[in-house]
Amino acid sequence: MANYHNLSDVFSATETSLSKSLFKSPPYHSFTALILEVSPNPFPNTMAQDLSFNLIIKNNINLETPIIDPEFETLKSRFNGDHIYVAGHVLVYPSYNGFFEKPGLYLDQLFVRNCYRGLGFGKILFSVVASQAASNGMGMVDWLVANWNEKSMKFYEKMGAHDIPEYRLCKLYGEKLQQYANISR
């Protein structure tokens, strides 16, 4: 995803750092990562045993042509890598908006690997996030989309998203973050 957004120069996450920060609290109370795994075979019924999270399974998505995944060996699922492959992910965390007077989910990342795009997997990930927000009594899902990313903007418009062009994302990071952090000391 860092490559997709031309941010590989600031990307520093590792498997260890993500594991330490993402998987320490119940889902939707802190950062929550949902991993999209796909398989040409039905998922075994035993997968849900001994897990600390609930599986969300969508079965019987028939594709007209087989998927050629150039990274299938690298991205086999660690849980059961036999014929299960990581196709994408979504990262959310709780948010709050005083206008709605309800908590919500902030969708930080929704990513489907290139060879799996255009097959409805992004819509599945998006609908799972919306479903989890609704079932947890939340009032909204918020996210940002880069203004150059027309394909994603069209995708979100199809989902019924409201574009709010009057707002602008601002970030303070790196050297400037340290500069202002030192002022308060």
C-alpha positions as a Markdown table, in Angstrom:
| # | Residue | x | y | z |
|---|---|---|---|---|
| 1 | Met | 0.0 | 0.0 | 0.0 |
| 2 | Ala | 2.9 | 2.4 | 0.7 |
| 3 | Asn | 4.1 | 1.8 | -2.9 |
| 4 | Tyr | 0.6 | 2.5 | -4.2 |
| 5 | His | 0.5 | 5.9 | -2.5 |
| 6 | Asn | 4.2 | 6.7 | -3.2 |
| 7 | Leu | 5.0 | 6.7 | 0.5 |
| 8 | Ser | 7.6 | 3.9 | 0.6 |
| 9 | Asp | 10.2 | 6.5 | 1.8 |
| 10 | Val | 8.3 | 7.0 | 5.1 |
| 11 | Phe | 7.1 | 3.5 | 5.5 |
| 12 | Ser | 8.6 | 1.9 | 8.6 |
| 13 | Ala | 6.1 | -0.7 | 9.8 |
| 14 | Thr | 7.3 | -4.3 | 10.4 |
| 15 | Glu | 5.5 | -7.4 | 11.2 |
| 16 | Thr | 6.7 | -7.1 | 14.8 |
| 17 | Ser | 5.7 | -3.4 | 15.2 |
| 18 | Leu | 2.2 | -4.0 | 13.7 |
| 19 | Ser | 1.7 | -7.0 | 15.9 |
| 20 | Lys | 2.6 | -5.0 | 19.0 |
| 21 | Ser | 0.3 | -2.1 | 18.1 |
| 22 | Leu | -2.7 | -3.7 | 16.4 |
| 23 | Phe | -3.6 | -6.8 | 18.2 |
| 24 | Lys | -3.8 | -5.8 | 21.9 |
| 25 | Ser | -7.5 | -4.9 | 22.5 |
| 26 | Pro | -10.9 | -6.1 | 21.6 |
| 27 | Pro | -12.0 | -5.4 | 18.0 |
| 28 | Tyr | -13.3 | -1.8 | 17.4 |
| 29 | His | -12.1 | -0.5 | 20.8 |
| 30 | Ser | -8.8 | 0.4 | 19.3 |
| 31 | Phe | -7.1 | -0.2 | 16.0 |
| 32 | Thr | -8.7 | -3.2 | 14.2 |
| 33 | Ala | -7.2 | -4.9 | 11.2 |
| 34 | Leu | -9.4 | -7.1 | 9.0 |
| 35 | Ile | -7.6 | -9.4 | 6.7 |
| 36 | Leu | -9.2 | -10.5 | 3.4 |
| 37 | Glu | -8.2 | -14.1 | 2.7 |
| 38 | Val | -9.4 | -16.0 | -0.3 |
| 39 | Ser | -9.3 | -19.6 | -1.3 |
| 40 | Pro | -10.4 | -21.7 | -4.2 |
| 41 | Asn | -11.7 | -24.2 | -1.7 |
| 42 | Pro | -14.3 | -23.8 | 1.1 |
| 43 | Phe | -12.8 | -22.6 | 4.4 |
| 44 | Pro | -12.7 | -25.4 | 6.9 |
| 45 | Asn | -15.3 | -25.4 | 9.7 |
| 46 | Thr | -12.5 | -25.8 | 12.2 |
| 47 | Met | -11.0 | -22.4 | 11.4 |
| 48 | Ala | -13.1 | -20.6 | 14.0 |
| 49 | Gln | -12.0 | -22.8 | 16.9 |
| 50 | Asp | -9.4 | -21.4 | 19.3 |
| 51 | Leu | -9.5 | -17.9 | 17.8 |
| 52 | Ser | -9.7 | -14.7 | 19.8 |
| 53 | Phe | -11.8 | -13.0 | 17.1 |
| 54 | Asn | -14.9 | -13.8 | 15.1 |
| 55 | Leu | -14.5 | -14.8 | 11.5 |
| 56 | Ile | -16.6 | -13.2 | 8.9 |
| 57 | Ile | -17.0 | -15.6 | 6.0 |
| 58 | Lys | -18.5 | -14.9 | 2.6 |
| 59 | Asn | -18.8 | -18.1 | 0.6 |
| 60 | Asn | -19.3 | -19.0 | -3.0 |
| 61 | Ile | -18.0 | -16.0 | -4.9 |
| 62 | Asn | -17.6 | -17.5 | -8.3 |
| 63 | Leu | -15.1 | -16.0 | -10.6 |
| 64 | Glu | -15.2 | -16.4 | -14.4 |
| 65 | Thr | -11.4 | -16.6 | -14.8 |
| 66 | Pro | -8.8 | -17.9 | -12.4 |
| 67 | Ile | -6.7 | -15.3 | -10.5 |
| 68 | Ile | -3.0 | -15.3 | -11.3 |
| 69 | Asp | -1.3 | -14.2 | -8.0 |
| 70 | Pro | 2.4 | -13.6 | -8.6 |
| 71 | Glu | 3.1 | -13.4 | -4.8 |
| 72 | Phe | 1.0 | -16.4 | -3.8 |
| 73 | Glu | 3.9 | -18.2 | -2.1 |
| 74 | Thr | 4.9 | -15.1 | -0.1 |
| 75 | Leu | 1.3 | -14.2 | 0.9 |
| 76 | Lys | 0.0 | -17.6 | 1.9 |
| 77 | Ser | -2.1 | -17.3 | 5.1 |
| 78 | Arg | -0.1 | -18.1 | 8.2 |
| 79 | Phe | -3.2 | -19.5 | 9.8 |
| 80 | Asn | -3.7 | -22.1 | 7.2 |
| 81 | Gly | -1.5 | -21.5 | 4.2 |
| 82 | Asp | -2.6 | -24.6 | 2.3 |
| 83 | His | -4.8 | -22.8 | -0.2 |
| 84 | Ile | -5.6 | -19.6 | 1.5 |
| 85 | Tyr | -4.1 | -16.3 | 0.3 |
| 86 | Val | -4.1 | -12.8 | 1.6 |
| 87 | Ala | -5.9 | -10.6 | -0.9 |
| 88 | Gly | -6.2 | -7.4 | 1.0 |
| 89 | His | -6.9 | -5.7 | 4.3 |
| 90 | Val | -8.8 | -2.9 | 6.0 |
| 91 | Leu | -7.6 | -1.0 | 9.0 |
| 92 | Val | -10.1 | 0.9 | 11.2 |
| 93 | Tyr | -10.2 | 2.6 | 14.6 |
| 94 | Pro | -12.9 | 4.2 | 16.7 |
| 95 | Ser | -13.8 | 7.8 | 16.0 |
| 96 | Tyr | -16.3 | 10.3 | 17.4 |
| 97 | Asn | -18.1 | 13.2 | 15.7 |
| 98 | Gly | -20.0 | 15.6 | 17.9 |
| 99 | Phe | -22.5 | 16.3 | 15.1 |
| 100 | Phe | -23.7 | 12.7 | 15.1 |
| 101 | Glu | -23.3 | 12.3 | 18.9 |
| 102 | Lys | -22.3 | 8.8 | 18.3 |
| 103 | Pro | -19.0 | 6.9 | 17.9 |
| 104 | Gly | -18.0 | 5.7 | 14.5 |
| 105 | Leu | -15.2 | 4.0 | 12.7 |
| 106 | Tyr | -12.4 | 5.7 | 10.9 |
| 107 | Leu | -11.4 | 3.7 | 7.9 |
| 108 | Asp | -7.6 | 4.3 | 7.7 |
| 109 | Gln | -6.8 | 1.9 | 5.0 |
| 110 | Leu | -8.7 | -0.2 | 2.6 |
| 111 | Phe | -6.4 | -2.1 | 0.2 |
| 112 | Val | -6.9 | -4.9 | -2.3 |
| 113 | Arg | -3.9 | -6.3 | -3.9 |
| 114 | Asn | -3.6 | -5.5 | -7.6 |
| 115 | Cys | -4.4 | -9.1 | -9.0 |
| 116 | Tyr | -7.6 | -9.2 | -6.9 |
| 117 | Arg | -9.0 | -5.8 | -7.9 |
| 118 | Gly | -12.2 | -5.4 | -9.9 |
| 119 | Leu | -13.6 | -8.7 | -8.5 |
| 120 | Gly | -15.8 | -7.2 | -5.7 |
| 121 | Phe | -13.4 | -7.8 | -2.9 |
| 122 | Gly | -13.1 | -4.0 | -2.0 |
| 123 | Lys | -16.9 | -3.9 | -1.8 |
| 124 | Ile | -16.9 | -6.9 | 0.6 |
| 125 | Leu | -14.3 | -5.2 | 2.8 |
| 126 | Phe | -16.2 | -1.9 | 2.8 |
| 127 | Ser | -19.5 | -3.7 | 3.5 |
| 128 | Val | -18.0 | -5.6 | 6.5 |
| 129 | Val | -16.7 | -2.3 | 8.0 |
| 130 | Ala | -20.2 | -0.7 | 7.5 |
| 131 | Ser | -21.9 | -3.8 | 9.0 |
| 132 | Gln | -19.6 | -3.8 | 12.0 |
| 133 | Ala | -20.2 | 0.0 | 12.6 |
| 134 | Ala | -24.0 | -0.5 | 12.3 |
| 135 | Ser | -24.1 | -3.6 | 14.5 |
| 136 | Asn | -22.1 | -1.8 | 17.2 |
| 137 | Gly | -24.5 | 1.1 | 17.3 |
| 138 | Met | -22.1 | 3.5 | 15.6 |
| 139 | Gly | -23.3 | 6.5 | 13.6 |
| 140 | Met | -20.8 | 6.7 | 10.7 |
| 141 | Val | -17.7 | 5.5 | 8.9 |
| 142 | Asp | -15.2 | 8.2 | 7.9 |
| 143 | Trp | -12.2 | 8.0 | 5.7 |
| 144 | Leu | -10.0 | 10.1 | 3.4 |
| 145 | Val | -9.2 | 9.4 | -0.3 |
| 146 | Ala | -6.3 | 11.0 | -2.2 |
| 147 | Asn | -7.6 | 13.5 | -4.7 |
| 148 | Trp | -5.4 | 11.9 | -7.5 |
| 149 | Asn | -7.0 | 8.5 | -6.8 |
| 150 | Glu | -10.0 | 8.8 | -9.2 |
| 151 | Lys | -10.6 | 5.0 | -9.3 |
| 152 | Ser | -11.1 | 4.9 | -5.5 |
| 153 | Met | -13.2 | 8.0 | -5.5 |
| 154 | Lys | -15.5 | 6.4 | -8.1 |
| 155 | Phe | -15.6 | 3.2 | -6.0 |
| 156 | Tyr | -16.7 | 5.2 | -2.9 |
| 157 | Glu | -19.3 | 7.2 | -4.8 |
| 158 | Lys | -20.8 | 3.9 | -5.9 |
| 159 | Met | -21.0 | 2.9 | -2.3 |
| 160 | Gly | -23.0 | 6.0 | -1.6 |
| 161 | Ala | -20.3 | 8.1 | 0.1 |
| 162 | His | -20.7 | 11.8 | 0.6 |
| 163 | Asp | -17.7 | 13.8 | -0.7 |
| 164 | Ile | -17.0 | 16.9 | 1.4 |
| 165 | Pro | -14.6 | 19.0 | -0.6 |
| 166 | Glu | -14.6 | 21.9 | 1.9 |
| 167 | Tyr | -12.4 | 20.0 | 4.3 |
| 168 | Arg | -8.7 | 19.5 | 3.9 |
| 169 | Leu | -6.4 | 17.0 | 5.6 |
| 170 | Cys | -3.5 | 18.4 | 7.5 |
| 171 | Lys | -0.7 | 16.3 | 9.0 |
| 172 | Leu | 2.3 | 17.2 | 11.2 |
| 173 | Tyr | 5.1 | 14.5 | 11.1 |
| 174 | Gly | 8.8 | 13.9 | 10.9 |
| 175 | Glu | 11.1 | 16.9 | 11.7 |
| 176 | Lys | 8.2 | 19.4 | 12.0 |
| 177 | Leu | 6.5 | 17.1 | 14.6 |
| 178 | Gln | 9.7 | 17.0 | 16.6 |
| 179 | Gln | 10.1 | 20.8 | 16.3 |
| 180 | Tyr | 6.7 | 21.5 | 17.9 |
| 181 | Ala | 7.0 | 18.7 | 20.4 |
| 182 | Asn | 10.1 | 20.4 | 21.8 |
| 183 | Ile | 8.3 | 23.7 | 22.2 |
| 184 | Ser | 6.0 | 22.2 | 25.0 |
| 185 | Arg | 9.0 | 21.1 | 27.1 |
